[in-house]
Amino acid sequence: MPNSILSDVIVFREAFLSEGSPTIVDRDYGPVLRIILFYLWRGCSLSRTAGMTGRADANASLLSLSAYEATLGVLQLIRIGYHADAIVLARALMERIAVLGYLGEHRDRIARYWEGRWAPYKEALAWAKTKSLPNWMNLYSTLSGVAHSAMVGPAGHINNRTEIGNSFRRTKDQDSANDIGVAEELLGLVVYALAALDPLAFRLIQETGTQPFGVDVVFAAVIGVNDTKMFREFLQRLINRYEKSNRGTQAPA
């Protein structure tokens, strides 16, 4: 099984999905999950290969690999309905991605960071503010506001959508109304994180023969026409939603 996971994205995907029973997210967002999982598998594979072949510093390779694996953790929490925990972990993932970007421009500091002799988070977040994707700091601030909520417990006002969580809420109808909406928003967050991670990780591990997610748009060649179509519809739905929201919040001229 381990060797198959390394060489076969379908085995990798099934191993990930087998970590929990089939969920409503599997049913309604299967194509989105499959495409995200393909790119996470590819990132893990390229990171491992870069370190084993000596193309990249071994520590840099492991840092890149850990970021892709951390993204898997966020995705699994979304899939099984632990939305509050997914948000808290997504905030940490954004910090991790910022560190990769910063270290890609300051390779001389990788060893110090790896040995625990330097904490790069302040510098990394300042770097991400100007050099990462648009709205990076706005999103990070929003996630921080949830993770450090003054309400009871971390992310206390975000309800988990599990059988246990739903059972303890007052009305099933009220609880189920936003089940998919929250999952869709969080899957969009994972796509955003992957679009940020891929180019930064590739630079860190000196991967020049592969196009990063967001530039590599030929999904159909490796995933299938139907999944590609549904994934693009998913992205367009999110784009339309946020464009409408931004227009609604603009100040009058």
C-alpha positions as CSV (number, residue, x, y, z in Angstrom):
1,M,0.0,0.0,0.0
2,P,2.6,2.7,0.9
3,N,4.4,2.2,-2.5
4,S,1.1,2.3,-4.3
5,I,0.2,5.6,-2.6
6,L,3.5,7.1,-3.8
7,S,2.9,6.1,-7.4
8,D,-0.8,6.1,-7.9
9,V,-3.0,9.1,-7.2
10,I,-6.2,6.9,-7.2
11,V,-4.7,4.8,-4.4
12,F,-3.7,8.0,-2.6
13,R,-7.2,9.4,-2.9
14,E,-8.9,6.2,-1.7
15,A,-6.6,6.0,1.3
16,F,-7.6,9.6,2.2
17,L,-11.3,8.9,1.8
18,S,-11.1,5.7,3.7
19,E,-10.1,7.6,6.8
20,G,-13.8,8.4,7.4
21,S,-17.2,7.1,6.3
22,P,-18.7,8.7,3.1
23,T,-20.0,12.2,3.9
24,I,-22.3,14.8,2.4
25,V,-19.2,16.6,1.1
26,D,-18.1,13.5,-0.8
27,R,-21.5,13.3,-2.4
28,D,-22.0,17.0,-3.3
29,Y,-18.3,18.0,-3.9
30,G,-16.7,14.8,-5.2
31,P,-15.1,16.5,-8.3
32,V,-13.7,19.3,-6.2
33,L,-12.2,16.8,-3.7
34,R,-10.7,14.7,-6.5
35,I,-9.0,17.6,-8.1
36,I,-7.7,19.1,-4.9
37,L,-6.4,15.6,-3.9
38,F,-4.6,15.2,-7.2
39,Y,-2.6,18.4,-6.7
40,L,-1.9,17.6,-3.1
41,W,-0.6,14.1,-4.1
42,R,1.5,15.7,-6.8
43,G,2.9,18.3,-4.3
44,C,3.8,15.5,-1.8
45,S,5.4,13.4,-4.5
46,L,7.5,16.3,-6.0
47,S,8.6,17.4,-2.5
48,R,9.8,13.9,-1.6
49,T,11.5,13.3,-4.9
50,A,13.4,16.7,-4.7
51,G,14.9,15.7,-1.3
52,M,15.7,12.1,-2.2
53,T,17.4,13.0,-5.5
54,G,19.4,15.9,-4.0
55,R,17.9,18.5,-6.3
56,A,16.8,20.4,-3.2
57,D,18.0,20.8,0.3
58,A,16.6,17.9,2.4
59,N,15.2,20.3,5.0
60,A,13.6,22.4,2.3
61,S,12.0,19.3,0.9
62,L,10.6,18.2,4.2
63,L,9.2,21.7,4.9
64,S,7.4,21.6,1.5
65,L,6.1,18.1,2.1
66,S,4.8,19.1,5.6
67,A,2.8,22.0,4.1
68,Y,1.0,19.7,1.6
69,E,0.3,17.2,4.3
70,A,-1.1,20.0,6.5
71,T,-3.5,20.9,3.7
72,L,-4.7,17.3,3.7
73,G,-5.6,17.8,7.4
74,V,-7.7,20.9,6.7
75,L,-9.4,19.1,3.9
76,Q,-10.2,16.0,6.0
77,L,-11.8,18.2,8.7
78,I,-14.0,19.9,6.2
79,R,-15.0,16.6,4.7
80,I,-16.1,15.1,8.0
81,G,-17.8,18.2,9.2
82,Y,-15.5,19.7,11.8
83,H,-15.7,23.2,10.4
84,A,-14.5,25.1,13.4
85,D,-11.3,23.0,13.7
86,A,-10.8,23.3,9.9
87,I,-10.8,27.1,10.3
88,V,-8.3,27.0,13.1
89,L,-6.0,24.7,11.2
90,A,-6.4,26.7,8.0
91,R,-5.0,29.8,9.9
92,A,-1.9,27.8,10.9
93,L,-1.6,26.5,7.3
94,M,-1.5,30.1,6.0
95,E,1.3,30.8,8.4
96,R,3.2,27.7,7.2
97,I,2.8,28.8,3.5
98,A,4.0,32.3,4.3
99,V,7.1,30.7,5.9
100,L,7.8,28.7,2.8
101,G,7.6,31.8,0.6
102,Y,9.9,33.7,2.9
103,L,12.5,30.9,3.1
104,G,12.4,30.6,-0.7
105,E,13.9,34.1,-0.8
106,H,16.2,33.5,2.2
107,R,17.6,30.0,1.8
108,D,20.5,30.8,4.2
109,R,18.0,30.7,7.1
110,I,16.5,27.3,6.4
111,A,19.0,25.5,8.6
112,R,18.4,27.9,11.5
113,Y,14.7,27.6,11.2
114,W,14.9,23.8,11.0
115,E,17.1,23.6,14.1
116,G,14.7,25.8,16.1
117,R,17.2,28.7,16.4
118,W,15.0,31.2,14.6
119,A,11.2,31.9,14.5
120,P,10.3,33.4,11.1
121,Y,6.6,34.1,11.6
122,K,6.8,37.9,12.0
123,E,9.0,38.3,8.9
124,A,7.1,35.7,6.9
125,L,3.7,37.3,7.5
126,A,5.1,40.7,6.5
127,W,6.5,39.1,3.4
128,A,3.1,37.5,2.6
129,K,1.3,40.9,3.0
130,T,3.0,42.2,-0.2
131,K,4.2,39.1,-2.1
132,S,1.5,36.4,-1.7
133,L,-1.9,36.2,-3.3
134,P,-4.3,39.2,-3.2
135,N,-6.4,39.5,0.0
136,W,-3.9,37.2,1.9
137,M,-3.8,39.4,5.0
138,N,-7.6,40.1,4.9
139,L,-8.2,36.4,4.9
140,Y,-5.6,35.7,7.6
141,S,-7.1,38.4,9.8
142,T,-10.6,36.9,9.4
143,L,-9.3,33.4,10.3
144,S,-7.5,34.9,13.3
145,G,-10.7,36.5,14.4
146,V,-12.4,33.1,14.5
147,A,-9.5,31.2,16.0
148,H,-9.1,33.7,18.8
149,S,-12.8,34.3,19.4
150,A,-13.7,35.6,22.8
151,M,-16.6,33.2,22.9
152,V,-16.3,29.9,24.7
153,G,-13.6,27.8,23.2
154,P,-11.6,28.4,20.0
155,A,-14.0,29.3,17.1
156,G,-16.8,28.9,19.5
157,H,-19.4,30.5,17.2
158,I,-18.7,28.2,14.3
159,N,-20.9,25.1,14.5
160,N,-19.4,21.7,13.5
161,R,-21.6,19.8,11.1
162,T,-21.2,16.3,12.4
163,E,-23.9,13.9,13.6
164,I,-23.0,14.7,17.2
165,G,-22.9,18.5,16.6
166,N,-26.3,18.5,14.8
167,S,-27.9,16.3,17.5
168,F,-27.1,18.8,20.2
169,R,-28.6,21.8,18.3
170,R,-32.1,22.9,18.8
171,T,-33.7,22.3,15.4
172,K,-32.5,20.0,12.6
173,D,-34.0,22.3,9.9
174,Q,-32.0,25.3,11.2
175,D,-28.8,23.3,11.5
176,S,-29.0,21.7,8.0
177,A,-29.7,25.0,6.2
178,N,-26.0,26.0,6.1
179,D,-24.3,22.6,6.0
180,I,-23.3,22.9,2.4
181,G,-22.7,26.6,2.4
182,V,-20.0,26.4,5.1
183,A,-18.4,23.4,3.4
184,E,-18.3,25.2,0.1
185,E,-16.7,28.3,1.6
186,L,-14.0,26.2,3.3
187,L,-13.3,24.2,0.2
188,G,-12.8,27.5,-1.6
189,L,-10.3,28.4,1.1
190,V,-8.4,25.2,0.4
191,V,-8.3,26.0,-3.3
192,Y,-6.9,29.5,-2.4
193,A,-4.3,27.9,-0.1
194,L,-3.2,25.5,-2.8
195,A,-2.9,28.3,-5.4
196,A,-0.6,30.1,-2.9
197,L,1.3,27.0,-1.8
198,D,2.2,25.4,-5.2
199,P,4.4,28.2,-6.7
200,L,6.1,28.9,-3.3
201,A,6.8,25.2,-2.6
202,F,8.1,24.7,-6.2
203,R,10.5,27.5,-5.8
204,L,11.7,26.2,-2.4
205,I,12.4,22.7,-3.8
206,Q,13.7,24.1,-7.1
207,E,11.0,22.3,-9.2
208,T,11.2,23.9,-12.6
209,G,9.7,21.2,-14.8
210,T,6.1,21.4,-13.5
211,Q,3.5,24.2,-13.7
212,P,1.9,25.1,-10.4
213,F,-1.8,24.9,-9.7
214,G,-3.5,27.9,-11.1
215,V,-1.2,28.0,-14.1
216,D,-1.6,24.3,-14.9
217,V,-5.2,24.4,-16.0
218,V,-5.3,21.2,-18.1
219,F,-7.2,19.3,-15.5
220,A,-9.0,17.1,-18.0
221,A,-5.7,15.3,-19.0
222,V,-5.3,13.7,-15.6
223,I,-8.7,14.0,-13.9
224,G,-11.5,13.8,-16.5
225,V,-13.6,16.2,-18.4
226,N,-16.7,16.0,-16.2
227,D,-14.7,16.6,-13.0
228,T,-12.9,19.5,-14.7
229,K,-16.2,21.1,-15.8
230,M,-17.8,20.8,-12.3
231,F,-14.6,22.2,-10.6
232,R,-14.7,25.2,-12.9
233,E,-18.4,25.7,-12.1
234,F,-17.6,25.5,-8.4
235,L,-14.9,28.2,-8.8
236,Q,-17.1,30.4,-10.8
237,R,-19.9,30.2,-8.2
238,L,-17.5,31.4,-5.6
239,I,-16.2,34.2,-7.8
240,N,-19.7,35.4,-8.6
241,R,-20.6,35.3,-4.9
242,Y,-17.7,37.4,-3.8
243,E,-17.9,39.8,-6.7
244,K,-21.6,40.4,-5.7
245,S,-20.6,40.8,-2.1
246,N,-17.8,43.3,-2.9
247,R,-20.2,45.4,-5.1
248,G,-22.6,45.5,-2.2
249,T,-20.1,46.8,0.2
250,Q,-18.5,49.5,-2.0
251,A,-19.0,53.1,-0.8
252,P,-21.1,55.3,-3.0
253,A,-19.3,57.6,-5.3
